[in-house]
Amino acid sequence: LSLVMTSTMSLVPEENIQQVKDLIESRQFMRARLKINHLQSSYPSSAYVL
């Protein structure tokens, strides 16, 4: 499992970030927004998902 380190030291699984990017690229914006909301609630101090 690969993790992305942010400036606030919160760890976000890289696979989650990639899923959001893939959803946006495939124009599935509502699903991407739901995933982003979930990441924001799971990692509230992460600047990467803000």
CHARMM-style PDB file with segment names, atoms N, HN, CA, C and O in Angstrom:
ATOM      1  N   LEU     1       0.855  -1.179   0.000  1.00  0.00      PROA
ATOM      2  CA  LEU     1       0.000   0.000   0.000  1.00  0.00      PROA
ATOM      3  C   LEU     1       0.887   1.223   0.000  1.00  0.00      PROA
ATOM      4  O   LEU     1       1.743   1.384   0.870  1.00  0.00      PROA
ATOM      5  N   SER     2       0.684   2.065  -0.959  1.00  0.00      PROA
ATOM      6  HN  SER     2      -0.012   1.934  -1.665  1.00  0.00      PROA
ATOM      7  CA  SER     2       1.480   3.284  -1.083  1.00  0.00      PROA
ATOM      8  C   SER     2       0.727   4.444  -0.447  1.00  0.00      PROA
ATOM      9  O   SER     2      -0.492   4.548  -0.577  1.00  0.00      PROA
ATOM     10  N   LEU     3       1.452   5.306   0.235  1.00  0.00      PROA
ATOM     11  HN  LEU     3       2.443   5.222   0.341  1.00  0.00      PROA
ATOM     12  CA  LEU     3       0.834   6.439   0.913  1.00  0.00      PROA
ATOM     13  C   LEU     3       1.426   7.737   0.414  1.00  0.00      PROA
ATOM     14  O   LEU     3       2.599   7.791   0.044  1.00  0.00      PROA
ATOM     15  N   VAL     4       0.625   8.776   0.401  1.00  0.00      PROA
ATOM     16  HN  VAL     4      -0.328   8.732   0.701  1.00  0.00      PROA
ATOM     17  CA  VAL     4       1.068  10.111   0.011  1.00  0.00      PROA
ATOM     18  C   VAL     4       1.221  10.925   1.289  1.00  0.00      PROA
ATOM     19  O   VAL     4       0.287  11.007   2.086  1.00  0.00      PROA
ATOM     20  N   MET     5       2.393  11.529   1.490  1.00  0.00      PROA
ATOM     21  HN  MET     5       3.151  11.462   0.843  1.00  0.00      PROA
ATOM     22  CA  MET     5       2.642  12.361   2.665  1.00  0.00      PROA
ATOM     23  C   MET     5       2.324  13.808   2.308  1.00  0.00      PROA
ATOM     24  O   MET     5       2.770  14.313   1.278  1.00  0.00      PROA
ATOM     25  N   THR     6       1.566  14.457   3.147  1.00  0.00      PROA
ATOM     26  HN  THR     6       1.204  14.046   3.984  1.00  0.00      PROA
ATOM     27  CA  THR     6       1.234  15.857   2.911  1.00  0.00      PROA
ATOM     28  C   THR     6       2.009  16.731   3.870  1.00  0.00      PROA
ATOM     29  O   THR     6       2.677  16.237   4.777  1.00  0.00      PROA
ATOM     30  N   SER     7       1.917  18.015   3.668  1.00  0.00      PROA
ATOM     31  HN  SER     7       1.374  18.417   2.930  1.00  0.00      PROA
ATOM     32  CA  SER     7       2.643  18.956   4.515  1.00  0.00      PROA
ATOM     33  C   SER     7       2.148  18.931   5.954  1.00  0.00      PROA
ATOM     34  O   SER     7       2.876  19.325   6.865  1.00  0.00      PROA
ATOM     35  N   THR     8       0.927  18.476   6.169  1.00  0.00      PROA
ATOM     36  HN  THR     8       0.336  18.156   5.430  1.00  0.00      PROA
ATOM     37  CA  THR     8       0.393  18.415   7.526  1.00  0.00      PROA
ATOM     38  C   THR     8       0.636  17.052   8.164  1.00  0.00      PROA
ATOM     39  O   THR     8       0.122  16.766   9.245  1.00  0.00      PROA
ATOM     40  N   MET     9       1.402  16.234   7.507  1.00  0.00      PROA
ATOM     41  HN  MET     9       1.820  16.466   6.629  1.00  0.00      PROA
ATOM     42  CA  MET     9       1.777  14.918   7.995  1.00  0.00      PROA
ATOM     43  C   MET     9       0.606  13.930   8.041  1.00  0.00      PROA
ATOM     44  O   MET     9       0.713  12.900   8.705  1.00  0.00      PROA
ATOM     45  N   SER    10      -0.482  14.208   7.370  1.00  0.00      PROA
ATOM     46  HN  SER    10      -0.569  15.045   6.830  1.00  0.00      PROA
ATOM     47  CA  SER    10      -1.585  13.264   7.263  1.00  0.00      PROA
ATOM     48  C   SER    10      -1.287  12.321   6.112  1.00  0.00      PROA
ATOM     49  O   SER    10      -0.805  12.742   5.060  1.00  0.00      PROA
ATOM     50  N   LEU    11      -1.573  11.059   6.315  1.00  0.00      PROA
ATOM     51  HN  LEU    11      -1.965  10.717   7.169  1.00  0.00      PROA
ATOM     52  CA  LEU    11      -1.313  10.075   5.276  1.00  0.00      PROA
ATOM     53  C   LEU    11      -2.606   9.759   4.533  1.00  0.00      PROA
ATOM     54  O   LEU    11      -3.629   9.446   5.143  1.00  0.00      PROA
ATOM     55  N   VAL    12      -2.544   9.846   3.232  1.00  0.00      PROA
ATOM     56  HN  VAL    12      -1.714  10.100   2.737  1.00  0.00      PROA
ATOM     57  CA  VAL    12      -3.685   9.531   2.378  1.00  0.00      PROA
ATOM     58  C   VAL    12      -3.241   8.399   1.460  1.00  0.00      PROA
ATOM     59  O   VAL    12      -2.235   8.533   0.764  1.00  0.00      PROA
ATOM     60  N   PRO    13      -3.978   7.280   1.446  1.00  0.00      PROA
ATOM     61  CA  PRO    13      -3.606   6.203   0.529  1.00  0.00      PROA
ATOM     62  C   PRO    13      -3.594   6.693  -0.923  1.00  0.00      PROA
ATOM     63  O   PRO    13      -4.570   7.269  -1.404  1.00  0.00      PROA
ATOM     64  N   GLU    14      -2.491   6.459  -1.596  1.00  0.00      PROA
ATOM     65  HN  GLU    14      -1.699   5.992  -1.204  1.00  0.00      PROA
ATOM     66  CA  GLU    14      -2.333   6.933  -2.974  1.00  0.00      PROA
ATOM     67  C   GLU    14      -3.383   6.346  -3.899  1.00  0.00      PROA
ATOM     68  O   GLU    14      -3.794   6.992  -4.862  1.00  0.00      PROA
ATOM     69  N   GLU    15      -3.821   5.123  -3.616  1.00  0.00      PROA
ATOM     70  HN  GLU    15      -3.487   4.597  -2.833  1.00  0.00      PROA
ATOM     71  CA  GLU    15      -4.838   4.504  -4.473  1.00  0.00      PROA
ATOM     72  C   GLU    15      -6.152   5.288  -4.418  1.00  0.00      PROA
ATOM     73  O   GLU    15      -6.880   5.333  -5.409  1.00  0.00      PROA
ATOM     74  N   ASN    16      -6.464   5.902  -3.283  1.00  0.00      PROA
ATOM     75  HN  ASN    16      -5.873   5.865  -2.477  1.00  0.00      PROA
ATOM     76  CA  ASN    16      -7.677   6.722  -3.188  1.00  0.00      PROA
ATOM     77  C   ASN    16      -7.571   7.969  -4.043  1.00  0.00      PROA
ATOM     78  O   ASN    16      -8.533   8.354  -4.708  1.00  0.00      PROA
ATOM     79  N   ILE    17      -6.421   8.596  -4.030  1.00  0.00      PROA
ATOM     80  HN  ILE    17      -5.639   8.284  -3.490  1.00  0.00      PROA
ATOM     81  CA  ILE    17      -6.209   9.785  -4.855  1.00  0.00      PROA
ATOM     82  C   ILE    17      -6.294   9.415  -6.331  1.00  0.00      PROA
ATOM     83  O   ILE    17      -6.870  10.157  -7.128  1.00  0.00      PROA
ATOM     84  N   GLN    18      -5.725   8.276  -6.693  1.00  0.00      PROA
ATOM     85  HN  GLN    18      -5.258   7.673  -6.046  1.00  0.00      PROA
ATOM     86  CA  GLN    18      -5.770   7.831  -8.088  1.00  0.00      PROA
ATOM     87  C   GLN    18      -7.198   7.532  -8.519  1.00  0.00      PROA
ATOM     88  O   GLN    18      -7.574   7.817  -9.656  1.00  0.00      PROA
ATOM     89  N   GLN    19      -7.999   6.960  -7.623  1.00  0.00      PROA
ATOM     90  HN  GLN    19      -7.694   6.728  -6.699  1.00  0.00      PROA
ATOM     91  CA  GLN    19      -9.405   6.691  -7.946  1.00  0.00      PROA
ATOM     92  C   GLN    19     -10.142   7.986  -8.266  1.00  0.00      PROA
ATOM     93  O   GLN    19     -10.933   8.035  -9.209  1.00  0.00      PROA
ATOM     94  N   VAL    20      -9.889   9.030  -7.491  1.00  0.00      PROA
ATOM     95  HN  VAL    20      -9.247   8.991  -6.725  1.00  0.00      PROA
ATOM     96  CA  VAL    20     -10.531  10.323  -7.747  1.00  0.00      PROA
ATOM     97  C   VAL    20     -10.099  10.860  -9.106  1.00  0.00      PROA
ATOM     98  O   VAL    20     -10.932  11.332  -9.881  1.00  0.00      PROA
ATOM     99  N   LYS    21      -8.807  10.790  -9.399  1.00  0.00      PROA
ATOM    100  HN  LYS    21      -8.131  10.407  -8.770  1.00  0.00      PROA
ATOM    101  CA  LYS    21      -8.306  11.264 -10.695  1.00  0.00      PROA
ATOM    102  C   LYS    21      -8.947  10.493 -11.841  1.00  0.00      PROA
ATOM    103  O   LYS    21      -9.337  11.082 -12.849  1.00  0.00      PROA
ATOM    104  N   ASP    22      -9.056   9.177 -11.688  1.00  0.00      PROA
ATOM    105  HN  ASP    22      -8.739   8.699 -10.869  1.00  0.00      PROA
ATOM    106  CA  ASP    22      -9.659   8.350 -12.734  1.00  0.00      PROA
ATOM    107  C   ASP    22     -11.135   8.697 -12.937  1.00  0.00      PROA
ATOM    108  O   ASP    22     -11.614   8.754 -14.070  1.00  0.00      PROA
ATOM    109  N   LEU    23     -11.848   8.925 -11.841  1.00  0.00      PROA
ATOM    110  HN  LEU    23     -11.459   8.879 -10.921  1.00  0.00      PROA
ATOM    111  CA  LEU    23     -13.259   9.295 -11.951  1.00  0.00      PROA
ATOM    112  C   LEU    23     -13.422  10.624 -12.672  1.00  0.00      PROA
ATOM    113  O   LEU    23     -14.318  10.773 -13.502  1.00  0.00      PROA
ATOM    114  N   ILE    24     -12.574  11.578 -12.367  1.00  0.00      PROA
ATOM    115  HN  ILE    24     -11.846  11.457 -11.692  1.00  0.00      PROA
ATOM    116  CA  ILE    24     -12.650  12.886 -13.026  1.00  0.00      PROA
ATOM    117  C   ILE    24     -12.322  12.760 -14.507  1.00  0.00      PROA
ATOM    118  O   ILE    24     -13.001  13.350 -15.347  1.00  0.00      PROA
ATOM    119  N   GLU    25     -11.284  11.994 -14.830  1.00  0.00      PROA
ATOM    120  HN  GLU    25     -10.733  11.514 -14.147  1.00  0.00      PROA
ATOM    121  CA  GLU    25     -10.905  11.813 -16.236  1.00  0.00      PROA
ATOM    122  C   GLU    25     -11.992  11.119 -17.039  1.00  0.00      PROA
ATOM    123  O   GLU    25     -12.131  11.364 -18.237  1.00  0.00      PROA
ATOM    124  N   SER    26     -12.770  10.248 -16.388  1.00  0.00      PROA
ATOM    125  HN  SER    26     -12.657  10.049 -15.414  1.00  0.00      PROA
ATOM    126  CA  SER    26     -13.846   9.560 -17.096  1.00  0.00      PROA
ATOM    127  C   SER    26     -15.177  10.314 -16.978  1.00  0.00      PROA
ATOM    128  O   SER    26     -16.237   9.780 -17.306  1.00  0.00      PROA
ATOM    129  N   ARG    27     -15.102  11.574 -16.500  1.00  0.00      PROA
ATOM    130  HN  ARG    27     -14.241  12.007 -16.233  1.00  0.00      PROA
ATOM    131  CA  ARG    27     -16.240  12.485 -16.416  1.00  0.00      PROA
ATOM    132  C   ARG    27     -17.338  11.988 -15.479  1.00  0.00      PROA
ATOM    133  O   ARG    27     -18.515  12.279 -15.693  1.00  0.00      PROA
ATOM    134  N   GLN    28     -16.963  11.247 -14.449  1.00  0.00      PROA
ATOM    135  HN  GLN    28     -16.007  11.010 -14.275  1.00  0.00      PROA
ATOM    136  CA  GLN    28     -17.901  10.785 -13.429  1.00  0.00      PROA
ATOM    137  C   GLN    28     -17.772  11.712 -12.218  1.00  0.00      PROA
ATOM    138  O   GLN    28     -17.303  11.316 -11.151  1.00  0.00      PROA
ATOM    139  N   PHE    29     -18.201  12.947 -12.420  1.00  0.00      PROA
ATOM    140  HN  PHE    29     -18.582  13.268 -13.287  1.00  0.00      PROA
ATOM    141  CA  PHE    29     -17.960  14.002 -11.440  1.00  0.00      PROA
ATOM    142  C   PHE    29     -18.703  13.793 -10.124  1.00  0.00      PROA
ATOM    143  O   PHE    29     -18.160  14.093  -9.061  1.00  0.00      PROA
ATOM    144  N   MET    30     -19.925  13.289 -10.172  1.00  0.00      PROA
ATOM    145  HN  MET    30     -20.367  13.045 -11.036  1.00  0.00      PROA
ATOM    146  CA  MET    30     -20.677  13.067  -8.931  1.00  0.00      PROA
ATOM    147  C   MET    30     -20.005  11.991  -8.079  1.00  0.00      PROA
ATOM    148  O   MET    30     -19.883  12.148  -6.864  1.00  0.00      PROA
ATOM    149  N   ARG    31     -19.575  10.912  -8.702  1.00  0.00      PROA
ATOM    150  HN  ARG    31     -19.674  10.784  -9.688  1.00  0.00      PROA
ATOM    151  CA  ARG    31     -18.875   9.858  -7.956  1.00  0.00      PROA
ATOM    152  C   ARG    31     -17.549  10.365  -7.415  1.00  0.00      PROA
ATOM    153  O   ARG    31     -17.151  10.000  -6.308  1.00  0.00      PROA
ATOM    154  N   ALA    32     -16.860  11.203  -8.184  1.00  0.00      PROA
ATOM    155  HN  ALA    32     -17.184  11.499  -9.082  1.00  0.00      PROA
ATOM    156  CA  ALA    32     -15.595  11.780  -7.723  1.00  0.00      PROA
ATOM    157  C   ALA    32     -15.841  12.663  -6.510  1.00  0.00      PROA
ATOM    158  O   ALA    32     -15.078  12.622  -5.545  1.00  0.00      PROA
ATOM    159  N   ARG    33     -16.907  13.465  -6.554  1.00  0.00      PROA
ATOM    160  HN  ARG    33     -17.527  13.498  -7.338  1.00  0.00      PROA
ATOM    161  CA  ARG    33     -17.225  14.349  -5.422  1.00  0.00      PROA
ATOM    162  C   ARG    33     -17.561  13.547  -4.173  1.00  0.00      PROA
ATOM    163  O   ARG    33     -17.161  13.924  -3.071  1.00  0.00      PROA
ATOM    164  N   LEU    34     -18.288  12.447  -4.329  1.00  0.00      PROA
ATOM    165  HN  LEU    34     -18.613  12.141  -5.223  1.00  0.00      PROA
ATOM    166  CA  LEU    34     -18.597  11.586  -3.185  1.00  0.00      PROA
ATOM    167  C   LEU    34     -17.322  11.004  -2.582  1.00  0.00      PROA
ATOM    168  O   LEU    34     -17.173  10.943  -1.361  1.00  0.00      PROA
ATOM    169  N   LYS    35     -16.412  10.581  -3.442  1.00  0.00      PROA
ATOM    170  HN  LYS    35     -16.532  10.630  -4.433  1.00  0.00      PROA
ATOM    171  CA  LYS    35     -15.134  10.030  -2.966  1.00  0.00      PROA
ATOM    172  C   LYS    35     -14.324  11.105  -2.246  1.00  0.00      PROA
ATOM    173  O   LYS    35     -13.725  10.836  -1.204  1.00  0.00      PROA
ATOM    174  N   ILE    36     -14.302  12.316  -2.793  1.00  0.00      PROA
ATOM    175  HN  ILE    36     -14.788  12.535  -3.639  1.00  0.00      PROA
ATOM    176  CA  ILE    36     -13.579  13.426  -2.159  1.00  0.00      PROA
ATOM    177  C   ILE    36     -14.191  13.744  -0.796  1.00  0.00      PROA
ATOM    178  O   ILE    36     -13.462  13.969   0.171  1.00  0.00      PROA
ATOM    179  N   ASN    37     -15.519  13.765  -0.711  1.00  0.00      PROA
ATOM    180  HN  ASN    37     -16.110  13.582  -1.497  1.00  0.00      PROA
ATOM    181  CA  ASN    37     -16.179  14.012   0.577  1.00  0.00      PROA
ATOM    182  C   ASN    37     -15.786  12.960   1.599  1.00  0.00      PROA
ATOM    183  O   ASN    37     -15.531  13.279   2.760  1.00  0.00      PROA
ATOM    184  N   HSD    38     -15.736  11.708   1.169  1.00  0.00      PROA
ATOM    185  HN  HSD    38     -15.943  11.449   0.226  1.00  0.00      PROA
ATOM    186  CA  HSD    38     -15.329  10.624   2.068  1.00  0.00      PROA
ATOM    187  C   HSD    38     -13.882  10.814   2.522  1.00  0.00      PROA
ATOM    188  O   HSD    38     -13.577  10.639   3.702  1.00  0.00      PROA
ATOM    189  N   LEU    39     -12.999  11.166   1.606  1.00  0.00      PROA
ATOM    190  HN  LEU    39     -13.246  11.308   0.648  1.00  0.00      PROA
ATOM    191  CA  LEU    39     -11.593  11.387   1.965  1.00  0.00      PROA
ATOM    192  C   LEU    39     -11.450  12.565   2.922  1.00  0.00      PROA
ATOM    193  O   LEU    39     -10.639  12.519   3.847  1.00  0.00      PROA
ATOM    194  N   GLN    40     -12.237  13.622   2.705  1.00  0.00      PROA
ATOM    195  HN  GLN    40     -12.896  13.660   1.954  1.00  0.00      PROA
ATOM    196  CA  GLN    40     -12.170  14.785   3.594  1.00  0.00      PROA
ATOM    197  C   GLN    40     -12.627  14.432   5.002  1.00  0.00      PROA
ATOM    198  O   GLN    40     -12.082  14.953   5.976  1.00  0.00      PROA
ATOM    199  N   SER    41     -13.611  13.562   5.124  1.00  0.00      PROA
ATOM    200  HN  SER    41     -14.054  13.139   4.334  1.00  0.00      PROA
ATOM    201  CA  SER    41     -14.062  13.172   6.464  1.00  0.00      PROA
ATOM    202  C   SER    41     -13.092  12.187   7.105  1.00  0.00      PROA
ATOM    203  O   SER    41     -12.950  12.165   8.328  1.00  0.00      PROA
ATOM    204  N   SER    42     -12.425  11.374   6.294  1.00  0.00      PROA
ATOM    205  HN  SER    42     -12.541  11.391   5.300  1.00  0.00      PROA
ATOM    206  CA  SER    42     -11.455  10.412   6.823  1.00  0.00      PROA
ATOM    207  C   SER    42     -10.118  11.052   7.158  1.00  0.00      PROA
ATOM    208  O   SER    42      -9.442  10.625   8.094  1.00  0.00      PROA
ATOM    209  N   TYR    43      -9.731  12.073   6.401  1.00  0.00      PROA
ATOM    210  HN  TYR    43     -10.280  12.420   5.641  1.00  0.00      PROA
ATOM    211  CA  TYR    43      -8.441  12.751   6.574  1.00  0.00      PROA
ATOM    212  C   TYR    43      -8.674  14.264   6.639  1.00  0.00      PROA
ATOM    213  O   TYR    43      -8.268  14.986   5.728  1.00  0.00      PROA
ATOM    214  N   PRO    44      -9.319  14.752   7.701  1.00  0.00      PROA
ATOM    215  CA  PRO    44      -9.700  16.175   7.745  1.00  0.00      PROA
ATOM    216  C   PRO    44      -8.529  17.155   7.774  1.00  0.00      PROA
ATOM    217  O   PRO    44      -8.682  18.301   7.353  1.00  0.00      PROA
ATOM    218  N   SER    45      -7.380  16.732   8.254  1.00  0.00      PROA
ATOM    219  HN  SER    45      -7.256  15.801   8.596  1.00  0.00      PROA
ATOM    220  CA  SER    45      -6.243  17.661   8.337  1.00  0.00      PROA
ATOM    221  C   SER    45      -5.321  17.573   7.128  1.00  0.00      PROA
ATOM    222  O   SER    45      -4.265  18.204   7.102  1.00  0.00      PROA
ATOM    223  N   SER    46      -5.716  16.795   6.136  1.00  0.00      PROA
ATOM    224  HN  SER    46      -6.574  16.283   6.157  1.00  0.00      PROA
ATOM    225  CA  SER    46      -4.872  16.614   4.961  1.00  0.00      PROA
ATOM    226  C   SER    46      -5.068  17.743   3.956  1.00  0.00      PROA
ATOM    227  O   SER    46      -6.174  17.966   3.462  1.00  0.00      PROA
ATOM    228  N   ALA    47      -4.002  18.436   3.665  1.00  0.00      PROA
ATOM    229  HN  ALA    47      -3.104  18.255   4.066  1.00  0.00      PROA
ATOM    230  CA  ALA    47      -4.057  19.499   2.662  1.00  0.00      PROA
ATOM    231  C   ALA    47      -4.226  18.913   1.263  1.00  0.00      PROA
ATOM    232  O   ALA    47      -4.694  19.605   0.360  1.00  0.00      PROA
ATOM    233  N   TYR    48      -3.856  17.666   1.074  1.00  0.00      PROA
ATOM    234  HN  TYR    48      -3.475  17.104   1.808  1.00  0.00      PROA
ATOM    235  CA  TYR    48      -3.911  17.040  -0.243  1.00  0.00      PROA
ATOM    236  C   TYR    48      -5.339  16.877  -0.744  1.00  0.00      PROA
ATOM    237  O   TYR    48      -5.582  16.993  -1.945  1.00  0.00      PROA
ATOM    238  N   VAL    49      -6.288  16.611   0.147  1.00  0.00      PROA
ATOM    239  HN  VAL    49      -6.090  16.516   1.123  1.00  0.00      PROA
ATOM    240  CA  VAL    49      -7.676  16.424  -0.294  1.00  0.00      PROA
ATOM    241  C   VAL    49      -8.508  17.684  -0.163  1.00  0.00      PROA
ATOM    242  O   VAL    49      -9.696  17.678  -0.488  1.00  0.00      PROA
ATOM    243  N   LEU    50      -7.907  18.761   0.309  1.00  0.00      PROA
ATOM    244  HN  LEU    50      -6.943  18.766   0.573  1.00  0.00      PROA
ATOM    245  CA  LEU    50      -8.636  20.032   0.368  1.00  0.00      PROA
ATOM    246  C   LEU    50      -8.699  20.583  -1.019  1.00  0.00      PROA
ATOM    247  OT1 LEU    50      -9.267  21.654  -1.232  1.00  0.00      PROA
TER     248      LEU     50
END
